Amino acid sequence: MTEQEYEMNAEAIALAIWEISTGNGRDLDEDQHDSHMANCHAAVANTYQDDISIKDWHDATLKVVA
């Protein structure tokens, strides 16, 4: 995966996990929104492995955040 592909996929996974885990941001204030999004990005980075499929990466991130 190229760096550009990594960045694109990481952003998409982080957003999807954020939407799932927060009910699309329902009832979050701005600080909670930003904090939870940062946690999602960190989880995405921490669960990445070389040659991981996008689905497996998403699933691994969801397990960490949920």
For each residue, the residues with C-beta under 8 A, 3 or more apart:
1: 5 6 9
2: 5 6
3: 6 7
4: 7 8
5: 1 2 8 9
6: 1 2 3 9 10 48
7: 3 4 10 11
8: 4 5 11 12
9: 1 5 6 12 13 54 57
10: 6 7 13 14 41 44 45 48
11: 7 8 14 15
12: 8 9 15 16
13: 9 10 16 17 44 54 57 58 61
14: 10 11 17 18 37 40 41 43 44 61
15: 11 12 18 19 40
16: 12 13 19 20 58
17: 13 14 20 21 40 43 44 58 61 62 65
18: 14 15 21 22 25 36 37 40
19: 15 16 22 23 24 25
20: 16 17 62 66
21: 17 18 36 40 62 65 66
22: 18 19 25 26 28 33 36
23: 19 26 27
24: 19
25: 18 19 22 28 33
26: 22 23
27: 23
28: 22 25 32 33 36
29: 32 33
30: 33 34
31: 34 35
32: 28 29 35 36
33: 22 25 28 29 30 36 37
34: 30 31 37 38
35: 31 32 38 39
36: 18 21 22 28 32 33 39 40
37: 14 18 33 34 40 41
38: 34 35 41 42
39: 35 36 42 43 65
40: 14 15 17 18 21 36 37 43 44 61 65
41: 10 14 37 38 44 45
42: 38 39 45 46
43: 14 17 39 40 46 47 61 64 65
44: 10 13 14 17 40 41 47 48 57 61
45: 10 41 42 48
46: 42 43 64
47: 43 44 52 57 60 61 64
48: 6 10 44 45 52 57
49: 52 57
50:
51:
52: 47 48 49 56 57 60
53: 56 57
54: 9 13 57 58
55: 58 59
56: 52 53 59 60
57: 9 13 44 47 48 49 52 53 54 60 61
58: 13 16 17 54 55 61 62
59: 55 56 62 63
60: 47 52 56 57 63 64
61: 13 14 17 40 43 44 47 57 58 64 65
62: 17 20 21 58 59 65 66
63: 59 60 66
64: 43 46 47 60 61
65: 17 21 39 40 43 61 62
66: 20 21 62 63
